[in-house]
Amino acid sequence: MMDTSPYAALKIADFRALLAGRLLGTVALQIQGMAVGWQIYALTKDPLALGFVGLSEALPAIGVALYAGHVADIVDRRKIALWSIFTLVICLGLLSGCSAGITDKSTLVWIIYLIIALSGFARGFYGPAVFGLTGDIVPRELYGNAAAWGSACWQASAVAGPIIGGILFLWLAAPATYLVSTLLLIGAFILFLRVKARMKVEEKKEASVMENIKEGLQFVFSSQIILAAMALDLFAVLFGGAVAMLPIFTNEVFHMGPQALGVLRAAPSVGALLTATYVAHRPITKHAGHIFLISVAGFGLCMIAFGLTTSFYLALALLAISGMLDGISVYLRATIYQLMTPADMKGRVSAVNNIFIGSSNEIGEFESGVAAKIFGLVPSVVLGGCMTLLVVLITIVKAPKLRKLDMRTLFKEPAV
């Protein structure tokens, strides 16, 4: 008999170890992201320099993504995740050492970009491996429940990371902040060692790398629902995200320090964590497509209001609401991908998704920096929110299958 408890996925020991490892790893990377943003802005006072942080990570991650997806479908995914985390440990250790030992500002900025680029390669392999691991560990009927708890775990770490990072940066400065992140990543490595999942697919020895990659791309682009969900995330966050500009808002609009930046960065994740906890107990099934599109439109409206406000507390509330709405789309996308993707293609589909996510998040940071440089801080954020609303309207017209999606039908139909 199927376990319908809201905690069903958490009863699986390997899944608990995977979640705990992701929790520590994401806290570490969130601390890093907060610290790098504040450090780069303190060194340069240039919004474009903040944009280059995202670009330096996105380009390597996107460049390696398709190959990483292929590898995640033919190699032990747990080993890929472990090597990725080990590389990230090295990167954070380098950030700590270089921040302590290099005094020339220009040199330090470029070295930080190079280290972030190296971490981008590692994260390009990490994403498909972890996505596939979840499918290896959790039975199909619990994919939605696992997606909800996975989102809750990620958002909890995204709440804690920036706040901890802001406090650490204020008290200890950059080198010690990166060192704490390094130790947390080592903890994540140890937890991933405890995951005993076995892959459910065998290597396709007769297929070449290019053939496997092509097969994954054809699968994604032949599915209107998967492609539309990815594209909606890509363009909505590409234009609508304001996280990269938070150091400037904190410093120049709200006139506060790094601890306030940590709180602002954590606010969206507080909202998303509330959403993730709710959907773990009350999954979204009926009218999922409509709810998906409404949540993305609401996210865009929040970004417009955030760009216009000069109140720190109103900005905090708007970011939290935007996180709640984004949490809905994160949950629905994760469930759609797990349910509609065959086991032997999860790595490649996740890789394509990571290209879209990398484009929307990291390249979105670069776009935010360029827009702020050209149009000014506030107009760039307001314009981005308006573009998000336009993307939703286009999706409504061009992707009727996503608009009419009912999740109950996906649970009944096996992935092919």
C-alpha positions in Angstrom: 0.0 0.0 0.0 1.3 3.4 -1.0 2.5 5.6 1.9 0.5 8.9 1.6 2.0 10.5 4.7 3.4 14.1 4.2 6.7 12.6 5.5 6.8 9.5 3.3 10.0 10.4 1.4 11.8 11.4 4.7 11.4 7.8 5.9 14.0 6.7 3.3 17.4 6.8 5.0 19.3 7.6 1.8 17.0 10.5 1.0 17.5 11.9 4.4 21.3 11.8 4.0 21.0 13.4 0.5 18.8 16.2 1.9 21.2 16.8 4.8 24.2 17.0 2.4 22.3 19.4 0.2 21.4 21.5 3.2 25.0 21.9 4.3 26.2 22.4 0.8 23.7 25.1 -0.1 24.3 26.9 3.2 28.0 27.0 2.3 27.3 28.3 -1.3 24.8 30.9 -0.1 27.3 32.2 2.4 29.8 32.3 -0.5 27.4 34.1 -2.8 26.6 36.8 -0.1 30.2 37.3 0.7 31.4 37.5 -2.9 28.7 40.0 -3.7 29.5 42.3 -0.8 33.3 41.9 -1.3 33.2 42.7 -5.1 31.0 45.7 -4.6 33.2 46.9 -1.7 36.3 46.6 -4.0 34.8 48.1 -7.1 31.6 50.1 -6.3 30.4 49.1 -9.8 27.1 47.3 -10.5 28.6 45.8 -13.7 31.3 44.1 -11.6 28.5 42.4 -9.7 27.0 41.2 -13.0 30.4 39.7 -14.0 30.2 37.5 -10.9 27.2 35.7 -12.3 28.6 35.6 -15.8 31.9 34.1 -14.6 30.0 31.2 -13.0 27.3 30.7 -15.6 29.5 30.4 -18.7 31.5 27.3 -17.5 28.4 25.7 -16.0 26.5 26.1 -19.2 29.4 25.1 -21.3 29.8 21.8 -19.5 26.1 21.1 -18.8 25.2 18.8 -21.7 28.3 16.7 -21.3 27.7 16.6 -17.6 24.1 15.3 -18.2 25.4 12.6 -20.5 27.9 11.5 -17.8 25.2 11.5 -15.1 23.3 9.0 -17.1 26.2 6.5 -17.5 28.4 7.0 -14.4 27.6 6.5 -10.7 25.9 9.8 -9.8 27.0 9.6 -6.2 30.6 9.7 -7.3 30.0 12.6 -9.6 28.4 14.6 -6.7 31.3 13.8 -4.4 33.9 15.0 -6.9 31.9 18.1 -7.6 31.7 18.9 -3.8 35.4 18.2 -3.5 36.2 20.7 -6.2 33.9 23.3 -4.5 35.8 22.8 -1.3 39.1 23.6 -3.1 37.5 26.8 -4.6 36.2 28.1 -1.3 39.6 27.4 0.3 41.2 29.4 -2.5 38.8 32.3 -1.9 39.7 32.3 1.7 43.4 32.2 1.1 43.5 34.8 -1.7 41.2 37.2 0.2 43.7 37.1 3.2 46.9 37.2 1.2 46.3 39.6 -1.8 46.1 43.3 -1.1 45.9 44.7 -4.7 42.2 45.3 -5.3 42.2 44.8 -9.1 44.2 41.6 -8.9 41.9 40.2 -6.2 38.8 40.9 -8.2 40.1 39.0 -11.2 41.3 36.1 -9.1 37.8 35.9 -7.5 36.3 35.8 -11.0 38.6 32.9 -12.0 37.8 30.9 -8.8 34.1 31.4 -9.3 34.5 30.2 -12.9 36.2 27.0 -11.6 33.3 26.5 -9.2 30.9 26.9 -12.2 32.4 23.8 -13.8 31.9 21.8 -10.6 28.3 23.0 -10.2 27.6 22.1 -13.8 28.3 18.4 -12.9 26.7 18.6 -9.5 23.2 19.5 -10.6 22.4 16.6 -13.0 24.0 14.1 -10.6 21.9 15.2 -7.6 18.7 15.3 -9.7 19.3 11.8 -10.9 20.2 10.6 -7.4 16.7 11.6 -6.2 15.1 9.5 -8.8 17.4 6.5 -7.9 16.4 6.8 -4.2 12.7 7.6 -4.2 9.9 5.5 -5.8 7.8 7.2 -8.5 4.7 7.7 -6.4 6.8 9.8 -3.9 8.4 12.1 -6.5 6.0 15.0 -5.6 6.6 14.5 -1.9 10.4 14.4 -2.5 10.3 17.5 -4.6 8.5 19.4 -1.8 11.0 18.3 0.8 13.9 19.0 -1.5 12.6 22.5 -2.1 12.0 23.0 1.6 15.6 21.8 2.4 17.0 24.1 -0.3 15.0 27.1 0.9 15.9 26.5 4.5 19.6 26.6 3.6 19.0 29.6 1.4 17.4 31.4 4.5 20.2 30.4 6.8 23.1 31.0 4.4 22.8 34.7 3.7 22.0 35.6 7.3 24.9 33.6 8.6 27.1 35.0 5.8 26.1 38.6 6.6 26.9 38.1 10.3 30.2 36.3 9.6 31.3 39.0 7.1 30.5 41.8 9.6 32.4 40.1 12.4 35.2 38.2 10.7 35.6 39.7 7.2 35.9 37.7 3.9 38.7 35.2 4.6 37.1 33.7 7.7 33.7 33.7 6.1 35.0 31.6 3.2 36.7 29.3 5.6 33.5 28.6 7.5 31.9 27.8 4.1 34.7 25.4 3.3 34.1 23.5 6.6 30.4 23.2 5.8 31.1 21.8 2.4 33.4 19.2 4.0 30.4 18.2 6.1 28.3 17.9 3.0 30.9 15.6 1.4 30.8 13.3 4.5 27.0 13.1 4.3 27.0 12.3 0.6 29.4 9.4 1.4 26.5 7.9 3.4 24.2 7.8 0.5 24.1 4.2 -0.8 21.8 4.7 -3.9 22.4 2.6 -6.9 21.7 3.8 -10.5 18.7 2.1 -12.1 20.1 2.5 -15.6 22.9 0.8 -17.4 25.5 2.4 -19.7 24.5 2.6 -23.3 27.8 1.4 -24.8 26.5 1.5 -28.4 25.7 5.2 -28.3 28.2 8.0 -28.7 28.4 11.0 -26.4 26.9 13.2 -29.2 24.1 10.7 -29.8 23.2 10.6 -26.1 23.3 14.4 -25.8 21.1 14.8 -29.0 18.6 12.3 -27.6 18.3 14.3 -24.4 17.8 17.6 -26.3 15.2 16.0 -28.6 13.2 14.7 -25.6 13.1 18.2 -24.0 12.2 20.0 -27.2 9.5 17.5 -28.1 7.7 18.1 -24.9 5.7 21.3 -24.8 5.1 21.1 -21.1 8.8 20.6 -20.1 10.1 23.1 -22.6 7.5 25.7 -21.7 8.2 25.3 -17.9 12.0 25.7 -18.5 11.5 28.7 -20.8 9.2 30.4 -18.4 11.8 30.0 -15.6 14.6 31.2 -17.9 13.0 34.4 -19.1 11.1 35.3 -15.9 14.1 35.2 -13.7 16.5 36.4 -16.4 14.6 39.7 -16.5 12.8 39.7 -13.2 15.5 38.8 -10.7 17.0 41.6 -8.5 19.2 39.6 -6.2 22.5 40.7 -7.9 21.6 44.3 -7.2 20.8 43.8 -3.5 24.3 45.0 -2.3 23.6 48.3 -4.0 20.0 48.6 -2.7 21.3 47.8 0.8 24.1 50.3 0.6 22.6 53.2 -1.4 18.8 53.0 -0.9 18.5 51.5 2.6 21.9 52.8 3.9 22.6 49.6 5.8 25.5 47.1 6.1 26.3 43.4 5.2 24.0 42.0 7.9 21.0 43.8 6.3 22.1 42.4 2.9 22.1 38.9 4.4 18.5 39.4 5.7 17.4 40.7 2.3 19.0 37.8 0.5 17.3 35.4 2.9 13.8 36.9 2.6 12.8 35.2 -0.7 13.9 31.9 0.7 11.8 32.4 3.9 8.7 32.8 1.7 9.7 29.8 -0.5 10.3 27.7 2.6 6.8 28.4 3.8 5.4 27.4 0.4 7.5 24.2 0.3 6.4 23.1 3.7 2.7 23.8 2.7 2.9 21.8 -0.5 4.6 18.9 1.3 1.4 18.6 3.3 -1.1 19.7 0.6 0.3 18.9 -2.9 -0.7 21.0 -5.9 -2.5 18.8 -8.4 -5.7 20.4 -9.8 -5.3 23.5 -12.0 -1.5 23.2 -11.7 -0.9 25.0 -14.9 -3.0 28.0 -14.0 -1.4 28.2 -10.6 2.1 28.0 -12.2 1.4 31.0 -14.5 -0.3 33.1 -11.8 2.7 32.5 -9.4 5.2 33.7 -12.0 3.1 36.8 -12.9 2.9 37.6 -9.1 6.7 37.3 -8.9 7.0 39.9 -11.6 4.6 42.3 -9.8 6.6 41.9 -6.6 9.8 42.8 -8.4 8.2 46.0 -9.8 7.0 47.0 -6.4 10.4 46.2 -4.9 12.2 48.4 -7.4 9.9 51.4 -6.5 10.0 51.2 -2.7 12.5 53.0 -0.4 11.3 51.2 2.7 13.6 48.4 4.0 10.7 46.6 5.7 8.4 46.8 2.7 11.2 45.6 0.5 11.7 42.7 2.9 8.0 41.8 2.7 8.0 42.0 -1.1 11.0 39.7 -1.4 9.4 37.2 1.0 6.2 37.2 -1.1 8.2 36.8 -4.3 9.8 33.8 -2.7 6.5 32.2 -1.8 5.3 32.6 -5.4 8.7 31.4 -6.8 8.4 28.4 -4.4 5.2 27.3 -6.2 6.9 27.3 -9.6 10.0 25.5 -8.2 7.8 22.7 -6.7 5.8 22.3 -9.9 8.8 22.3 -12.2 10.7 19.7 -10.1 7.7 17.4 -10.0 7.0 17.8 -13.7 10.6 16.9 -14.6 10.8 13.9 -12.3 7.4 12.5 -13.5 7.8 13.1 -17.2 11.5 12.1 -17.6 12.5 8.4 -18.1 15.1 7.1 -15.6 17.8 6.7 -18.2 17.4 10.3 -19.3 17.2 12.2 -16.0 20.8 13.4 -16.1 20.5 14.9 -19.6 17.1 16.5 -19.0 18.5 18.0 -15.7 21.5 19.3 -17.7 19.2 21.1 -20.2 17.3 22.5 -17.2 20.5 23.6 -15.6 21.4 25.5 -18.8 18.0 27.3 -18.5 18.5 27.9 -14.7 22.1 29.0 -15.2 21.0 31.4 -17.9 18.2 32.8 -15.7 20.1 33.1 -12.4 23.8 33.7 -13.2 23.4 35.3 -16.6 20.4 37.1 -15.1 22.8 38.7 -12.6 24.9 39.9 -15.5 21.8 41.3 -17.3 20.8 43.1 -14.1 24.3 44.6 -13.8 24.3 45.8 -17.4 20.7 47.2 -17.1 21.5 49.0 -13.9 24.6 50.5 -15.6 22.6 51.7 -18.6 19.2 52.6 -17.2 19.9 53.1 -13.5 19.2 50.9 -10.5 15.4 51.4 -10.0 14.4 51.6 -13.7 16.3 48.4 -14.5 14.4 46.4 -11.8 11.0 47.8 -12.7 11.6 47.1 -16.4 12.7 43.6 -15.5 9.4 42.9 -13.7 7.4 44.2 -16.6 9.3 41.8 -18.9 8.4 38.9 -16.6 4.7 39.8 -17.0 5.2 39.8 -20.8 6.8 36.4 -20.7 3.8 35.0 -18.8 1.4 36.4 -21.4 3.4 34.8 -24.3 3.5 31.5 -22.4 -0.3 31.5 -22.0 -0.7 31.9 -25.7 2.1 29.6 -26.9 1.9 26.7 -24.4 -1.7 25.6 -23.9 -0.7 22.2 -22.6 1.2 23.8 -19.7 -1.7 26.2 -19.1 -4.2 23.3 -18.9 -1.9 21.0 -16.9 -3.4 18.8 -14.2 -0.8 17.0 -12.2 -3.1 14.1 -11.5 -2.7 12.9 -15.0 1.1 12.8 -14.8 1.0 10.6 -11.7 -1.1 8.1 -13.6 1.1 8.1 -16.7 4.6 6.5 -16.6 7.5 8.4 -18.1 8.3 7.1 -21.6 
